[in-house]
Each structure stands twice: as structure tokens, then as C-alpha cells.
Amino acid sequence: MENNIIFGPINSRRFGVSLGIDLSPSFKQCNFDCLYCELAPSATTDKQKEVVSVTTVISALQKHLHDNIDVITLTANGEPTLYPHLEELIKQLNAIKGKTQTLILTNSASLTNSHVYNALLKLDQVKLSLDAVSSDIFKKIDRPHPSIHVEEIIKKVQTFSKDFQGKLFIEILFVKGLNDTKEEIAKLNAVLQTINATRIDLGTIDRPPAYPVMPLNYEEIHKIAQCFDRELPIHIASRKQSEIQAQTYTKQEIINTLDKRPLTPDDVAILFDQQTQLQLQQLLESGEIMQERIGSLTFYIPKENLKRKRLKMAK
């Protein structure tokens, strides 16, 4: 089993060089049965039936951990927070990690468990999923265990975002025809404004899903990104099935676009044609556009936008 626990390193665009720990290496154990999951459909569970020991995990990790790893990522064939020895594992990881960061990829549901909540506070980075805030849509997309209610998750995510001292990432995965409506996006926008997130990643299906559901293309995700409050740290995580064509923008249009939604170099490569990219470079050289690092990603942001954000944070 030890050979199946560690995977990678993987060069993650969002999190850097990641060494993964699978806390359910034998089979799927999850409190969700998401429509978009790349794993086969399975009944939900609220606890792990097969548990690997902390000693086994740490032993396997030490054989692969080295200085070039940016993050040790806790994940699973399912939900990593169902691992019953999570707090002890994180304690031991913190003892051996050195300068490497610790990260967990979780669906957020177990934050309602005080032991899990407190354990996650001891990590360097946490990625929480929040695909919907309406109960009916949440149940359709994430197909949770009967004991799970999205209203309770939202309250805990809000509280956790204020208690957590590390980098907090929120991920929303859009499924065509379900959580991509104007109504649900508006509700997500309202909730996200109550959460202190380092970055909010918008994505869609990019692996073969467990159920017959469809992804959005890049242009559709880009339009959704425009619907969120401009002060939210929105990032488009998915670029597959891109159908959008690069456009020509004037310098003022570039500033206006970046003021509404900061973009990464990858976004710019898709949205801006060569002439516009040259004009962006001139704006960078003049200081009208600045670069800001959020997690492992760089964003282009107008200087005036940065001033507003810093004033807002200072209040």
C-alpha cells in the first residue's frame, strides 16, 4: 500500500511543485459523489472504512521529500478530511517539512467537525470547494452524504476564513446548466464577499466525469468571471476547450479590463492579440499596470486598483 500513498512531484500551475499524499490509496472514500468527479460513482460515506497509519504515510513521504518541493498536498481517492488521524498527521508533517508548505484539497464539508476545523488551522494552505450556495443546486452537483447541509458549510467557511492565518483558496467548478445561472452566480458573489480568500479559482470539468455532464468553455467562464465583484480575487483556473479569439484593445481598454478583472499571463495570452500584448508591456514599463503575486500566480492589476484594494483592507 505504501507505494500508492505518494504521487508526483507534479508541476501545478496554481500551487507550484506539489508532492501528493493520497489518504485513501486503495479505493474511493468520500462524503460527496460529485457529478464531475473523475473517479467512478460510489455511495457516500461519513468516515473511512480502510485507514492507513500515520507512521506509514510519514515513512512513504520521507523517501520522496526534498528541497525542490513547494507544497506537500493532502488529497485522497475521495475526501482527505475523512482521514481519522488528520490532526496527528499534520503535526508530524509540520515537524519534518522544513521550508515546504502544507496544503489540503477539501470539499469543505468536514469543517463542521471541530477536530477537522482545528487541524486545518495548522496547515500553510487550504483549498476549499464551494460549487453552489443554493441547497437544491448543491445537492444536484455534489450529491452529498445525507448528513451534510450547504448552509452549515457556508457558515464554517466564513468563520474559517477569518481564523485561518495561511493562504486560503476557494474553488468553484462550473457545470453547464446547473450552477452557471445568473441567479446562482449572484448568490455565490454575495457569499464570497463575506469570505477572506487569498484567491478564488473558477474552473469547469477538464477530466472525464463520473456522470454525463458538460463543461463550460473558456469564453463562458470568462463571462462568468465578469459577474463577480471586482474586488474579489477571481482567477480562471480552467483553460480547456477554449474557443475565444484574441482581441485588439486600446491602452485604456486594457486598463478598464484589468480594473474589472485582473488577469494572469496565461489569460493575456488567450484574450489579447500580439499588438495588445505589446501595449500591455508599455503600460507595465510606465507603471500604470502593476504585477501582484497571489499564491503561485502573477496577476496584472492597474495601479489605481491596487490602491483601492489596499485602502479597503486597511479599513
C-alpha positions, 0 to 999 in steps of 0.5 A: 500500500505504501507505494500508492500513498505518494504521487508526483512531484507534479508541476501545478500551475496554481500551487507550484511543485506539489508532492501528493499524499493520497489518504485513501490509496486503495479505493474511493472514500468520500462524503460527496459523489460529485457529478464531475468527479473523475473517479467512478460513482460510489455511495457516500460515506461519513468516515473511512472504512480502510485507514492507513497509519500515520507512521506509514504515510510519514515513512512513504513521504520521507523517501520522496521529500526534498528541497525542490518541493513547494507544497506537500498536498493532502488529497485522497481517492475521495475526501482527505478530511475523512482521514481519522488521524488528520490532526496527528498527521499534520503535526508530524508533517509540520515537524519534518517539512522544513521550508515546504508548505502544507496544503489540503484539497477539501470539499469543505464539508468536514469543517463542521467537525471541530477536530477537522476545523482545528487541524486545518488551522495548522496547515500553510494552505487550504483549498476549499470547494464551494460549487453552489450556495443554493441547497437544491443546486448543491445537492444536484452537483455534489450529491452529498452524504445525507448528513451534510447541509450547504448552509452549515458549510457556508457558515464554517467557511466564513468563520474559517476564513477569518481564523485561518492565518495561511493562504486560503483558496476557494474553488468553484467548478462550473457545470453547464446548466446547473450552477452557471445561472445568473441567479446562482452566480449572484448568490455565490458573489454575495457569499464570497464577499463575506469570505477572506480568500487569498484567491478564488479559482473558477474552473469547469470539468477538464477530466472525464466525469463520473456522470454525463455532464458538460463543461463550460468553455473558456469564453463562458467562464470568462463571462462568468468571471465578469459577474463577480465583484471586482474586488474579489480575487477571481482567477480562471483556473480552467483553460480547456476547450477554449474557443475565444479569439484574441482581441485588439484593445486600446491602452485604456481598454486594457486598463478598464479590463484589468480594473474589472478583472485582473488577469494572469499571463496565461489569460493575456495570452488567450484574450489579447492579440500580439499588438495588445500584448505589446501595449500591455508591456508599455503600460507595465514599463510606465507603471500604470499596470502593476504585477501582484503575486497571489499564491503561485500566480502573477496577476496584472492589476492597474495601479489605481486598483491596487490602491483601492484594494489596499485602502479597503483592507486597511479599513 
